[in-house]
Amino acid sequence: MIIVKTGLTRTVYLGAVSYFVLTTISAGEAVAQATLPPVTVEAPQAAKRSAVPRRSTAGTRAVARNRAASLGPGQPAPTAYRVPAASQVNGPPAPFAGGQVAGGTQVGILGNKSIFDTPFSVAGYTKDLVQSIQAKSVSDVLERDPAVTVGSNSSYYDILSIRGFPYNANDVALNGLYGVAPATTYPVELFDRIEVLRGPSQLLYGYPPLGSLGGVVNLVPKHATDDPIAQVTGTYWSNGMGGVAVDVGQRYGKFKEWGIRVNALYRNGTGAVDRFSEEAAAVSVGLDYRGERVRASLDYFHNYLNQPDGQRTTFGLLPGVNVPSGVRNTNNIAQPYEFYTANYDYGVARVEADVLENVTVFGAFGGKTQSATFLQALANTVIDNAGTVSQFEVGGPFKIDTTSAEVGVRSEFDTGPVKHKVVFAAQDVRFDRRSALTFGIALNNIYNPFPSPNPGVSVDAAGPALPLTKVDATSLSIADTLSVLNDRLALTVGARHQRIQQDNYGLNTGILTDTADNSRTSPAVGVAVKPIENVTLYANYIEALTQVTPAPFGTANAGQGFAPVVTQQKEIGVKVNWWGTLGTTIAAYDITSPSVFTNPVNNAYGPLGLQRNRGVEFTVFGEPAKGVRVLAGFSLIDGRLETTLNPTTTGKKAPAVPDYQGSVGVDVDIPGLPGLTVSPLAVFVGDSYYDPQNTQRVPAYVRADLGASYTFANMWSGKPIVVRGRIVNLFGANYLTNVPGAGGGISIGAPRAYMVSTTFNF
């Protein structure tokens, strides 16, 4: 059983974190002032992260204060303090050449690492990319990643899969913590990076609230940079939506140790999809502190979303029904009475303290409160070849409350010629989902949508939200990265012991129906070898866990519990940094994941099947020539149902896993026309199947976009003004997307749409 978290518990958590922050800051400052000798070595700028081992930096932090007292007129101010490269507080790693992709990302408990040093497949997409493509959602950004398949357009949530496995929006991480980000579309304008770890991640991130296993999406908040920023962007989207975004940040203090960053956005109007309108507002405040031995950050977010006319969601097919073809990409089968309204408050605090020159303790705490009221079709099913759609209309309140906490210690030391980077961490994620729903069936048509009477679904009649799912996931993890030969050979080994407690309740009753309390230890190993300085060969073995609910009523083994099932990944790859201007990666992986179903012969329920996804991914990014920036990727995927206990499906292609997918995007600065950039993009996705029998094939598609921007100086201030324009689906292709899992299914593709924006810098 899971202990329900109360307001008192939250208060204790917050008080403990606050006490830890205050005491470590006080202790760190006292130690710095009382014990460190007055050395005169300057620390580098924080943006220029040093790879020098921490133990060789003794005295670096004492420089600024000892020199500050003796500064004479005209002498330069001391620069920022050096911080560990793995720090998750002092800003993300610098962008790679071209500015679209980060040079490093968070890798869970390992902290920030260079993308060329980690033995895992990772990518970090920057705020510059988000702004240049005028993205509104995570899907707009991640459709450029070859491992990610993107689903529904113009919905209230991002539908994703990673390496062919569904990724639940509840499992998106915020600054390294699960369970904190809202389970809908994310206002990407508020974030500095959108990071992706491709493949299972149990050792690195722990257990996500709803058990997504194909990878991790991590959102990195914006913090103040050394240079002040003041920016306003106005945007227009077809066919009648306008918006404004504000980004303001600055650092304060003699050594710029205090920072504040505020972002806000508002948009309202109608979109390119028929009968789609949206009002969205969001604000974020990021505070951070960079001291000699202590670093801390606090990020708060509030989102509001109102879609008064419903939204496009996915649809399914009855067996024997053909996949619809020629569906207009502006069609919307949402009924006129559908709507979605939600408020989200969420945040995360992090603190790091260097208790010794080679030892850093860290802690983080985050939480989320999500409250929504909605009436929509949670399931749309095409029931005949004429396109008739049966719509399972659902309405009522929906609430999610989560807390997430992490504490740990990192240390660096040598044993003879071997360098060690050791991390030990403890984590706790608590997830509480509640709802109260009323139901009804409506009819529509995928080709010719029409209004259907409300089948008696009433939000008011649903009553207060009752418990639905509670999860408490606690874990202990340890990892050591051993390196020799000046880090040319590095081995990462580790394990996480995970306990998962889950309670499930009857819908609209709040009565406990089943409970699970299981634990498992998951090992992982990764190796990175640099035969030459700019080439990294890597391999890894890592797992993911999924908690299986007890066998349901009506099965032969009703009530039987199961230990978490294990998804296993084996991966090898090559990463090359070409002259610091172009990066390429290639990865080959093999992932096996148990499938849960009821045996048709003996009616026994459990993890009886196995899906195996094997693939090859290639990415290229950077600025290979001056004024030419490229971001492209391609993947081949073979997803198979290896074991199903059904001869009609065993060995068939896994549903919703395309044969291939990828994108090619190029930004070209036009010679002879300073400030003008043209940005074409092609997105292509191969065939996939909706059903496990492989009779309902969703065809391949290619979509072309075209963007352009012009940058010029403000005649009064000299600051840059940037005008951007973009056309999505330039040729108006009608296509369908297909994504697996809960919330997934077939979606109508994006219609032709255009957007224009102007960014003013002050």
VOGU-3710 file (C-alpha; in Angstrom, 3 decimals, decimal comma):
1> miivktgltr> 0,000/0,000/0,000  1,137/3,503/-0,723  0,971/6,133/1,965  -1,023/9,063/0,651  1,062/12,195/0,727  -0,525/14,928/2,802  -0,017/18,663/2,960  2,041/18,080/6,132  4,339/15,716/4,248  4,851/18,307/1,540
11> tvylgavsyf> 5,627/20,919/4,154  8,208/18,633/5,753  9,797/17,967/2,351  9,960/21,654/1,493  11,261/22,538/4,936  13,961/19,891/4,737  15,129/21,102/1,349  15,089/24,737/2,473  17,055/23,854/5,597  19,566/21,891/3,515
21> vlttisagea> 20,023/24,790/1,088  20,484/27,358/3,839  22,815/25,265/5,961  25,001/24,188/3,047  25,271/27,757/1,800  26,251/28,938/5,271  28,642/26,064/5,823  30,160/26,428/2,365  30,777/30,126/2,804  32,235/29,585/6,267
31> vaqatlppvt> 34,583/26,889/5,058  35,657/29,006/2,114  36,445/31,983/4,313  38,000/30,103/7,204  40,046/27,318/5,660  41,017/28,110/2,098  44,425/29,731/1,526  44,703/33,012/-0,406  45,681/31,741/-3,841  45,878/33,946/-6,936
41> veapqaakrs> 44,744/31,700/-9,757  41,844/33,045/-11,831  38,861/30,801/-12,467  37,571/30,617/-16,043  34,169/31,816/-17,206  31,351/29,471/-16,223  30,377/29,000/-19,856  33,809/27,588/-20,606  33,547/24,432/-18,586  36,905/22,947/-17,810
51> avprrstagt> 37,684/19,273/-18,151  40,426/19,583/-15,512  39,757/17,169/-12,631  38,217/18,806/-9,595  41,040/17,718/-7,320  43,493/19,901/-9,263  41,493/23,061/-8,640  42,250/23,542/-4,967  42,198/27,198/-4,142  40,480/28,304/-7,336
61> ravarnraas> 37,322/29,320/-5,502  39,218/31,479/-3,012  40,551/33,727/-5,745  37,666/36,084/-6,308  37,112/37,113/-2,715  40,764/37,428/-1,787  41,497/39,532/-4,837  38,319/41,584/-4,568  39,571/43,378/-1,490  42,700/44,552/-3,292
71> lgpgqpapta> 41,193/45,628/-6,604  42,328/49,085/-7,606  40,637/51,555/-9,930  40,369/50,263/-13,472  41,275/46,693/-12,569  39,031/44,003/-14,114  36,539/42,268/-11,876  37,164/38,626/-11,010  35,498/36,068/-13,240  32,971/33,419/-12,221
81> yrvpaasqvn> 33,946/30,442/-10,119  34,811/27,090/-11,572  32,192/24,390/-11,071  32,180/20,634/-11,672  31,509/19,641/-15,267  28,731/17,318/-14,053  26,861/20,154/-12,297  23,128/20,282/-13,045  22,702/23,730/-11,485  25,126/26,129/-13,142
91> gppapfaggq> 23,587/26,133/-16,618  23,713/23,514/-19,375  26,804/22,725/-21,461  27,588/25,098/-24,312  25,956/24,518/-27,725  27,840/22,646/-30,412  28,793/24,424/-33,632  25,722/25,851/-35,362  23,881/26,413/-32,085  21,012/23,967/-32,716
101> vaggtqvgil> 22,339/21,023/-30,696  23,964/21,034/-27,261  27,555/19,945/-26,792  26,465/18,004/-23,708  23,327/16,866/-21,899  22,174/15,634/-18,531  22,679/11,876/-18,220  20,625/11,214/-15,109  22,669/10,588/-11,958  25,887/11,028/-13,954
111> gnksifdtpf> 25,079/14,730/-14,331  26,016/16,778/-17,378  28,361/15,050/-19,808  29,690/15,783/-23,271  27,684/14,003/-25,945  30,982/12,606/-27,262  32,056/11,183/-23,888  28,936/9,373/-22,708  28,457/5,706/-23,720  24,769/6,320/-24,429
121> svagytkdlv> 22,871/7,866/-27,328  21,805/11,392/-26,344  20,809/14,698/-27,924  19,987/18,138/-26,586  18,034/20,623/-28,708  18,625/24,260/-27,820  16,380/27,255/-27,276  17,877/28,748/-30,449  16,452/25,847/-32,464  13,087/26,193/-30,704
131> qsiqaksvsd> 12,967/29,871/-31,583  14,180/29,485/-35,150  11,508/26,900/-36,049  8,820/28,773/-34,053  7,961/25,619/-32,126  4,907/25,477/-29,859  5,342/21,948/-28,496  7,887/19,257/-27,736  6,587/17,362/-30,778  7,551/20,263/-33,057
141> vlerdpavtv> 11,153/19,850/-31,908  11,468/16,080/-31,509  10,125/15,232/-34,954  13,702/16,089/-36,010  15,086/13,246/-33,885  15,421/9,939/-35,773  14,550/7,872/-32,686  11,292/9,712/-31,954  7,964/9,153/-33,710  5,466/11,996/-33,307
151> gsnssyydil> 1,692/11,623/-33,315  -1,390/13,811/-33,099  -1,370/17,390/-34,354  -3,471/20,066/-32,588  -4,070/18,061/-29,443  -3,626/18,985/-25,801  -0,799/16,496/-25,236  2,336/15,305/-27,014  2,048/11,752/-28,366  5,510/10,263/-28,750
161> sirgfpynan> 7,360/6,992/-29,066  11,106/6,455/-28,687  12,806/3,586/-30,509  9,372/2,132/-31,216  8,071/2,090/-27,631  5,356/4,470/-26,348  6,410/7,442/-24,247  3,780/8,756/-21,832  3,613/12,525/-21,356  3,464/11,964/-17,573
171> dvalnglygv> 7,004/10,587/-17,748  8,739/13,694/-19,105  11,479/14,802/-16,688  12,099/18,379/-15,549  15,732/19,218/-14,808  16,427/15,542/-14,202  13,403/14,768/-12,000  10,529/12,522/-13,044  6,906/13,353/-12,321  7,227/17,131/-12,183
181> apattypvel> 6,446/18,305/-15,729  2,771/18,636/-16,807  1,256/15,717/-18,711  0,248/17,715/-21,779  1,929/19,785/-24,446  4,768/21,823/-23,025  5,284/25,546/-23,677  8,777/25,011/-25,064  9,466/28,745/-25,058  10,084/28,422/-21,299
191> fdrievlrgp> 12,957/25,951/-21,589  16,642/26,171/-22,420  17,004/22,623/-23,713  14,863/19,690/-24,771  17,006/16,628/-24,190  16,518/13,053/-25,353  18,181/9,925/-24,064  17,468/7,178/-26,575  16,846/3,787/-25,030  16,081/2,389/-21,547
201> sqllygyppl> 17,395/4,393/-18,597  16,691/2,645/-15,284  20,170/3,203/-13,810  20,376/6,797/-14,984  16,922/8,230/-14,213  15,067/5,605/-12,205  11,447/4,548/-12,631  9,051/6,960/-14,382  5,548/7,243/-12,883  3,815/5,399/-15,739
211> gslggvvnlv> 6,650/3,121/-16,795  7,745/4,490/-20,201  10,723/2,420/-21,288  12,025/3,536/-24,705  13,978/6,573/-23,515  13,779/9,852/-21,616  12,686/13,365/-22,549  14,165/15,938/-20,146  13,296/19,648/-20,072  16,023/22,009/-18,842
221> pkhatddpia> 14,794/25,351/-17,413  16,199/28,695/-18,488  18,522/30,510/-16,095  20,187/33,899/-16,312  23,287/34,103/-18,484  26,344/36,249/-17,769  25,062/38,826/-20,249  21,619/40,370/-19,611  18,790/39,379/-21,917  15,586/41,285/-22,695
231> qvtgtywsng> 13,575/39,935/-25,595  10,012/40,201/-26,874  8,602/38,048/-29,690  5,263/38,503/-31,418  3,942/35,590/-33,500  1,014/34,910/-35,816  -0,116/31,388/-36,773  -2,657/30,624/-39,485  -5,586/30,837/-39,627  -6,046/33,396/-36,875
241> mggvavdvgq> -3,900/32,856/-33,795  -1,645/35,506/-32,317  0,777/35,405/-29,440  3,525/37,185/-27,576  6,482/35,821/-25,592  8,770/37,708/-23,210  12,214/36,562/-22,034  14,079/38,675/-19,453  17,123/37,716/-17,406  20,078/39,216/-15,580
251> rygkfkewgi> 22,756/38,364/-13,042  23,520/40,376/-9,915  26,235/40,592/-7,291  29,914/41,487/-7,334  30,722/38,187/-9,005  27,373/37,690/-10,771  26,543/34,978/-8,301  22,782/35,686/-8,250  20,599/35,231/-11,317  16,946/35,640/-12,263
261> rvnalyrngt> 15,225/34,649/-15,518  11,550/35,332/-16,229  9,641/34,013/-19,228  6,000/34,596/-20,081  3,817/33,833/-23,071  0,237/34,228/-24,204  -1,495/33,097/-27,376  -5,119/32,973/-28,452  -7,064/32,333/-31,625  -7,940/29,720/-34,237
271> gavdrfseea> -5,569/27,277/-35,893  -5,247/25,726/-39,336  -7,314/22,688/-38,300  -11,079/23,058/-38,750  -12,894/24,287/-35,636  -9,753/24,360/-33,528  -9,143/27,253/-31,166  -6,835/27,647/-28,233  -5,958/30,021/-25,435  -2,670/29,355/-23,670
281> aavsvgldyr> -0,721/31,287/-21,069  2,432/30,393/-19,171  5,000/31,982/-16,919  8,259/30,753/-15,427  10,639/32,238/-12,886  14,132/30,814/-12,536  16,388/31,839/-9,657  19,930/30,592/-9,214  23,003/31,138/-7,073  26,631/30,421/-8,037
291> gervrasldy> 28,946/30,564/-5,036  32,441/29,373/-4,281  31,320/26,032/-2,955  27,550/26,102/-3,262  25,258/26,280/-6,276  21,476/26,361/-6,083  18,491/26,918/-8,356  14,749/27,273/-7,937  12,345/27,125/-10,891  8,595/27,732/-10,772
301> fhnylnqpdg> 6,131/27,358/-13,662  2,443/28,037/-14,181  0,587/26,967/-17,334  -2,995/27,586/-18,392  -4,577/25,866/-21,382  -8,104/26,235/-22,745  -9,303/24,489/-25,902  -13,022/25,379/-26,013  -13,826/23,482/-29,217  -12,136/20,179/-28,486
311> qrttfgllpg> -8,996/18,890/-30,112  -7,801/16,363/-32,637  -6,830/13,112/-30,972  -5,978/9,687/-32,333  -8,314/7,067/-33,776  -8,306/3,297/-34,070  -9,755/0,699/-36,440  -12,014/-2,284/-35,981  -10,534/-5,537/-37,349  -11,103/-5,815/-41,090
321> vnvpsgvrnt> -11,589/-2,076/-41,640  -9,255/-0,468/-44,157  -6,936/2,338/-43,131  -8,656/5,538/-44,344  -7,011/7,199/-47,320  -7,382/10,699/-48,692  -8,541/12,209/-45,397  -8,256/16,004/-45,603  -5,523/17,185/-43,284  -7,734/19,963/-41,894
331> nniaqpyefy> -10,514/17,577/-40,804  -11,430/17,592/-37,131  -13,742/14,916/-35,750  -14,017/16,560/-32,323  -17,627/17,320/-31,444  -18,720/20,961/-30,875  -19,493/20,310/-27,198  -16,004/18,983/-26,460  -13,514/21,096/-24,523  -10,387/20,895/-22,409
341> tanydygvar> -9,374/23,381/-19,684  -6,436/22,932/-17,333  -4,133/24,693/-14,891  -0,679/23,447/-13,964  1,644/24,569/-11,188  5,006/22,857/-11,000  8,587/23,496/-10,021  11,932/22,071/-9,005  14,734/23,130/-6,662  18,326/21,919/-6,854
351> veadvlenvt> 21,350/22,493/-4,647  24,973/21,324/-4,825  27,668/21,833/-2,193  31,365/21,022/-2,513  32,120/19,651/0,946  35,644/18,713/-0,153  37,674/19,503/-3,232  36,706/16,151/-4,726  33,328/15,562/-3,070  30,016/17,214/-3,978
361> vfgafggktq> 26,708/16,519/-2,268  23,507/17,328/-4,129  19,796/17,362/-3,563  16,652/18,156/-5,528  12,950/18,418/-4,816  10,090/19,037/-7,208  6,345/18,914/-7,314  3,349/19,313/-9,586  -0,350/20,051/-9,193  -2,395/19,542/-12,346
371> satflqalan> -6,133/20,173/-12,460  -8,206/19,717/-15,608  -11,856/19,642/-16,596  -12,727/18,134/-19,947  -15,269/16,544/-22,225  -13,788/14,712/-25,186  -13,650/11,456/-27,107  -11,002/9,376/-25,350  -11,430/6,675/-27,984  -12,336/7,187/-31,642
381> tvidnagtvs> -12,825/3,979/-33,632  -13,441/3,752/-37,379  -16,004/0,944/-37,639  -16,526/0,600/-41,410  -14,921/1,438/-44,734  -17,275/4,389/-45,205  -15,370/6,159/-42,423  -18,012/5,993/-39,682  -16,432/6,770/-36,316  -17,712/5,552/-32,964
391> qfevggpfki> -16,702/8,108/-30,348  -16,411/7,156/-26,691  -17,170/10,525/-25,113  -15,882/11,088/-21,594  -16,251/14,086/-19,286  -15,298/15,124/-15,783  -12,488/16,414/-13,585  -8,963/15,028/-13,741  -6,220/15,777/-11,218  -2,587/14,784/-10,779
401> dttsaevgvr> -0,347/15,571/-7,818  3,265/14,459/-7,683  6,383/14,991/-5,645  9,888/13,983/-6,628  13,036/14,069/-4,506  16,666/13,099/-4,968  19,771/13,282/-2,780  23,253/12,043/-3,499  26,997/12,507/-3,492  29,592/12,611/-6,268
411> sefdtgpvkh> 33,293/12,045/-5,730  36,426/11,911/-7,857  39,602/10,073/-6,836  42,435/7,939/-8,205  43,512/4,382/-7,519  46,908/4,164/-9,131  46,545/5,010/-12,834  42,750/4,674/-12,721  40,531/7,741/-12,272  37,163/7,251/-10,622
421> kvvfaaqdvr> 33,994/9,342/-10,793  31,599/7,793/-8,315  28,003/8,795/-7,656  25,575/7,483/-5,062  21,956/8,657/-5,081  18,568/8,008/-3,490  15,316/8,912/-5,218  11,615/8,986/-4,401  8,776/9,745/-6,843  5,142/9,855/-5,691
431> fdrrsaltfg> 2,324/10,050/-8,223  -1,369/10,481/-7,397  -3,962/10,499/-10,203  -7,668/11,119/-9,548  -10,734/11,438/-11,743  -14,513/11,123/-11,930  -16,023/10,480/-15,341  -19,318/10,160/-17,176  -19,570/8,343/-20,511  -21,521/8,167/-23,736
441> ialnniynpf> -21,257/7,108/-27,384  -21,464/9,531/-30,315  -21,048/9,042/-34,068  -19,014/10,940/-36,646  -17,244/10,406/-39,962  -13,523/10,618/-40,620  -14,031/11,902/-44,196  -16,965/14,242/-43,586  -17,157/15,275/-39,921  -20,588/16,261/-38,653
451> pspnpgvsvd> -21,969/17,395/-35,276  -23,579/14,681/-33,187  -25,810/15,283/-30,135  -24,195/15,048/-26,733  -24,898/11,471/-25,577  -25,622/12,597/-22,028  -22,064/13,228/-20,892  -22,078/15,838/-18,131  -19,054/17,228/-16,351  -21,236/18,474/-13,503
461> aagpalpltk> -22,737/15,020/-12,985  -19,325/13,400/-12,668  -18,824/14,596/-9,097  -15,510/15,162/-7,312  -12,360/13,443/-8,519  -11,716/10,102/-6,797  -8,473/8,105/-6,497  -7,489/6,224/-9,644  -3,759/5,414/-9,453  -1,089/5,955/-6,816
471> vdatslsiad> 2,560/5,148/-7,361  5,481/5,426/-4,955  8,817/4,598/-6,583  11,882/4,663/-4,328  15,394/3,677/-5,299  19,068/3,603/-4,388  21,681/3,804/-7,132  25,445/3,731/-7,443  27,683/4,182/-10,468  31,413/4,501/-11,080
481> tlsvlndrla> 33,100/5,772/-14,226  36,639/4,392/-14,339  39,035/5,907/-16,868  42,668/5,490/-17,898  44,993/6,795/-20,602  43,913/10,407/-20,083  40,224/9,407/-20,341  40,728/7,682/-23,693  39,227/4,528/-22,175  36,279/4,919/-19,797
491> ltvgarhqri> 34,091/2,243/-18,240  30,833/3,088/-16,464  29,310/0,429/-14,230  26,406/0,762/-11,863  23,150/-0,566/-10,501  19,869/0,782/-9,144  17,721/-1,015/-6,598  14,136/0,008/-7,299  11,039/-0,486/-5,191  7,681/0,162/-6,879
501> qqdnyglntg> 4,472/0,425/-4,875  1,317/0,886/-6,924  -2,336/1,040/-5,915  -5,139/0,978/-8,476  -8,699/2,064/-7,689  -12,032/1,451/-9,325  -13,130/4,149/-11,737  -15,779/6,402/-10,164  -15,733/4,372/-6,937  -12,402/5,216/-5,316
511> iltdtadnsr> -12,334/1,625/-4,017  -8,948/-0,096/-3,986  -9,006/-2,899/-6,577  -5,424/-4,139/-6,558  -2,040/-3,313/-5,151  1,557/-4,165/-5,966  4,742/-3,816/-3,938  7,810/-5,178/-5,670  11,486/-4,425/-5,998  14,284/-5,266/-8,369
521> tspavgvavk> 17,941/-4,393/-8,932  18,893/-3,281/-12,433  22,545/-3,259/-13,529  24,072/-1,266/-16,362  27,457/-1,017/-18,026  28,825/1,324/-20,662  32,237/1,679/-22,255  33,652/4,539/-24,325  36,946/4,228/-26,205  38,736/7,004/-28,092
531> pienvtlyan> 41,220/5,389/-30,502  41,938/8,917/-31,711  41,004/12,181/-30,028  37,886/13,018/-32,060  36,415/9,501/-32,420  34,449/7,678/-29,716  33,499/4,020/-29,937  30,928/3,038/-27,344  28,742/0,178/-26,170  26,211/-0,261/-23,395
541> yiealtqvtp> 23,866/-2,646/-21,681  21,031/-1,056/-19,710  17,536/-1,933/-18,530  14,104/-0,446/-17,929  11,419/-1,673/-15,532  7,649/-1,838/-15,970  5,296/-2,650/-13,121  2,671/-5,200/-14,165  -0,735/-4,887/-12,516  -2,086/-8,013/-10,798
551> apfgtanagq> -4,148/-10,395/-12,905  -7,631/-8,895/-13,328  -10,946/-10,367/-12,262  -12,160/-13,007/-14,706  -8,751/-14,496/-15,521  -7,667/-17,933/-14,348  -5,048/-16,439/-12,018  -7,051/-13,406/-10,834  -5,244/-11,453/-8,135  -1,797/-12,878/-8,845
561> gfapvvtqqk> 0,935/-10,251/-8,529  4,027/-9,917/-10,660  7,501/-8,519/-10,182  8,460/-5,623/-12,465  9,266/-6,912/-15,930  12,651/-6,061/-17,399  13,309/-4,443/-20,764  16,897/-4,976/-21,913  18,966/-2,951/-24,375  22,279/-3,766/-26,000
571> eigvkvnwwg> 23,775/-0,933/-28,048  26,982/-0,135/-29,906  27,877/3,081/-31,671  30,400/5,550/-33,029  30,522/9,313/-32,407  32,811/11,611/-34,380  33,595/15,271/-33,757  34,848/16,577/-37,104  37,111/19,560/-36,411  34,681/20,931/-33,836
581> tlgttiaayd> 32,272/22,062/-36,551  30,391/18,887/-37,503  29,196/15,982/-35,395  28,042/12,566/-36,557  26,750/9,592/-34,608  25,706/6,109/-35,588  24,107/3,635/-33,197  22,864/0,065/-33,519  20,592/-1,313/-30,803  18,648/-4,412/-29,806
591> itspsvftnp> 15,808/-3,960/-27,284  13,663/-6,792/-25,928  10,569/-5,983/-23,872  8,004/-8,364/-22,320  4,370/-8,043/-23,402  1,476/-8,536/-21,001  -1,770/-10,220/-22,077  -4,167/-13,080/-21,341  -3,388/-16,537/-22,706  -6,274/-17,443/-25,049
601> vnnaygplgl> -5,855/-21,148/-24,244  -5,882/-21,255/-20,425  -7,116/-17,711/-19,636  -4,012/-16,972/-17,548  -2,825/-13,361/-17,429  0,757/-12,163/-17,194  3,967/-11,166/-19,004  3,677/-13,935/-21,568  4,971/-12,297/-24,742  8,046/-10,541/-26,060
611> qrnrgveftv> 8,592/-7,637/-28,459  12,004/-7,054/-29,998  12,996/-3,785/-31,653  16,288/-3,651/-33,519  17,471/-0,556/-35,278  20,226/1,621/-36,644  20,265/5,408/-36,151  22,414/8,035/-37,833  22,595/11,737/-36,975  24,572/14,673/-38,347
621> fgepakgvrv> 24,631/18,169/-36,870  26,722/21,311/-36,778  28,076/23,959/-39,119  30,217/22,172/-41,736  30,794/25,406/-43,667  30,479/29,024/-42,641  26,846/30,060/-42,955  25,555/26,499/-43,452  24,009/24,662/-40,500  22,654/21,136/-40,694
631> lagfslidgr> 20,515/18,960/-38,426  19,534/15,613/-39,897  18,918/12,038/-38,857  17,785/8,701/-40,224  16,820/5,399/-38,609  15,949/1,900/-39,746  13,750/-0,038/-37,311  12,687/-3,670/-37,276  10,091/-4,143/-34,546  8,897/-7,734/-34,171
641> lettlnpttt> 6,376/-9,598/-32,028  8,676/-12,495/-31,174  6,330/-14,279/-28,770  2,544/-13,826/-28,698  1,086/-17,338/-28,137  -0,891/-16,686/-31,328  0,312/-18,130/-34,659  -1,367/-15,287/-36,581  0,763/-12,640/-34,857  4,012/-14,307/-33,745
651> gkkapavpdy> 6,866/-13,053/-35,905  4,829/-10,190/-37,352  5,907/-6,551/-37,326  5,142/-4,722/-34,102  2,233/-2,275/-34,499  3,054/1,411/-34,997  6,787/0,847/-35,529  7,764/2,317/-38,928  10,326/0,632/-41,153  12,302/3,867/-41,299
661> qgsvgvdvdi> 12,031/7,515/-40,335  14,133/10,646/-40,406  14,475/14,288/-41,287  16,859/16,641/-43,060  16,997/20,282/-42,053  19,430/22,888/-43,377  19,865/26,578/-42,562  21,711/28,545/-45,243  22,835/32,153/-44,858  22,386/33,655/-48,320
671> pglpgltvsp> 25,665/35,092/-49,693  25,462/38,730/-50,673  22,349/39,324/-48,550  23,594/39,736/-44,974  21,064/38,646/-42,381  18,927/36,511/-44,709  18,654/32,784/-43,945  16,627/30,099/-45,723  15,663/26,921/-43,812  14,140/23,971/-45,707
681> lavfvgdsyy> 13,102/20,806/-43,851  12,011/17,363/-45,014  10,386/14,841/-42,642  9,852/11,270/-43,833  8,333/8,227/-42,118  8,000/4,705/-43,511  5,145/2,199/-43,548  3,795/0,799/-40,299  0,915/-1,429/-39,253  -1,959/-0,637/-36,939
691> dpqntqrvpa> -2,821/-4,243/-36,041  -0,612/-7,130/-34,848  -1,829/-9,322/-37,733  -0,247/-6,813/-40,164  -3,374/-6,390/-42,281  -3,962/-2,659/-41,668  -1,034/-0,763/-43,147  -0,502/2,948/-42,511  1,363/4,253/-45,576  4,664/6,110/-45,620
701> yvradlgasy> 4,742/9,870/-46,067  7,041/12,779/-46,795  6,365/16,300/-45,552  8,253/19,396/-46,677  8,519/22,639/-44,699  10,169/25,904/-45,674  11,364/28,668/-43,390  13,259/31,931/-43,699  14,535/34,650/-41,392  16,008/38,112/-41,744
711> tfanmwsgkp> 18,133/39,770/-39,062  18,906/43,478/-39,028  19,974/46,075/-36,484  17,555/48,352/-34,685  18,389/51,822/-36,001  18,110/53,343/-32,507  19,677/50,764/-30,195  21,776/48,733/-32,597  20,288/45,541/-31,081  19,192/42,828/-33,542
721> ivvrgrivnl> 15,625/42,454/-34,774  14,767/39,065/-36,278  11,816/38,486/-38,607  10,932/34,820/-39,191  8,463/33,002/-41,398  7,681/29,332/-41,886  5,308/27,180/-43,919  4,542/23,727/-42,531  3,517/21,047/-45,057  4,434/23,266/-47,984
731> fganyltnvp> 2,777/21,038/-50,589  -0,332/20,222/-48,540  0,293/16,477/-48,316  -2,513/14,410/-46,800  -0,951/11,803/-44,527  -1,499/9,794/-41,363  0,808/9,210/-38,400  0,845/6,069/-36,257  2,188/5,933/-32,690  1,918/2,977/-30,254
741> gagggisiga> 0,637/2,738/-26,718  -1,948/4,317/-24,441  -3,059/7,601/-25,977  -1,480/6,549/-29,234  -3,061/5,404/-32,466  -3,529/6,842/-35,927  -3,602/10,626/-36,320  -4,433/12,961/-39,176  -1,243/14,718/-40,274  -0,470/18,406/-39,997
751> praymvsttf> -2,251/20,655/-42,520  -0,535/23,348/-44,518  -0,002/26,241/-42,114  2,148/29,311/-41,947  3,568/31,355/-39,112  5,417/34,653/-38,919  7,160/36,258/-35,969  9,336/39,211/-35,036  11,809/39,189/-32,160  12,985/42,454/-30,615
761> nf> 16,064/42,605/-28,389  16,469/45,389/-25,844
//
